[in-house]
């Protein structure tokens, strides 16, 4: 549905050239929810804006539904954009129009008859669950409601593709989940292809089937979400995965942490389970086999695409020799392991 | 002053009252005619200034520069000088260089660049994301102007209209220089030159009330259309 071929984008700051995107190639199939993740300044916003040519690529092609957008005239592009919906981080609703009239705008632009606009808009407001807010102005809506209006507006011209530019980044976690649910629903009901960009791995994990990771204007890694979570090949991918399950040491433990082992102190260990780790009940096994007690301090395990992964902080309580053997065994099971120090 | 005293003053000064009513009418004609023509030209000019800017919707830096210079020239000439300097133009347009109609020409020309800059400022307040959203929806440039920019900037534009009308009330006081009449002229000739403090006070009070009314009406309209 969307093909991005050899896309480059260069910005000039005075005489200095900045490569915002270098040689990006991506194919997004009809009906998928595709996530692009990257940190601020990685170029992901530029990338999504290149898809409907809000930003014109310096070179390369953008093909949406078989049409090469970069080859179109300004008028043809205007027409084609009506089949590509877009929602934004800051919603971009017109403050001067009611909810109803905001959703009606794309239809007015396309010259649709008044009575048709009315029934279409009412259907869309029903779909996003805001039928009772039709005559309210955006200033009186919550962030989540505004994004729902924006989604209804983006769907008004029956697009084939929906672009989401950090659509949940200005929303609180609970609202983010409800908006993602809505996106999944329209993806299923309308068989809409969704391309979303985000800096939150949780969003990708929540609804995407495929993901691309970009860093520094380059495509670092892409594949199905399960694959990327199971076998991240690059450090950047690993960092993003870890960011979804960040575990920090509680402050009072931190204070009791020493670099060397003394009498009555036990190692505090961070275990990282990845797709490569052996899928077995290793914790209870280790405790039984090596005669140590394992006290789990905190843990954040997740299951995506058939793979268990996650982080765990645990104390290995027992004689030094036993703990060392346990550590050795866990390493053999391909669990990444780090001794953070010794807690008295 | 008791009620009777007002009545007495009123009957004794019918000529002065007639003069005040006539000059109020002249002021209103000057302010609203020049304001109306000024908006008709100044608002599109302001829109053009905004659109032709670098990274604007219809970027054209050379047009923008030329318009900018012309507007700045218009804004930098003191109105009293503009009034006199434009006498040949006025004579060409209205056939005479004296009278209320003659004063409307320089007032209009003085108002246009003023309005243009204010409207440009009002348009600048519209978040660029809205224009972008409209572009993404497949809006043509004219549609963006009509359905996004102008409606979103409407509170700012009404504010600009209010400020302009109030400024024009002030400028119209100088119209006496070319025999344009109006309240300001009465204030100068009867109040100042003839040392008639009563007339001076009356004209000032009428002007204050006029300005208050324009401002209140403007504020009220802004409140009604502003949903931000």
Interface residues (C-beta under 8 A of the other chain):
Chain A: X52 X54 X78 X79 X80 X81 X82 X84 X85 X86 X88 X90 X92 X94 X95 X96 X97 X105 X106 X108 X109 X110 X137 X138 X139 X153 X157 X163
Chain B: X127 X129 X130 X132 X133 X134 X135 X136 X137 X138 X139 X140 X143 X147 X148 X151 X152 X154 X225 X227 X228
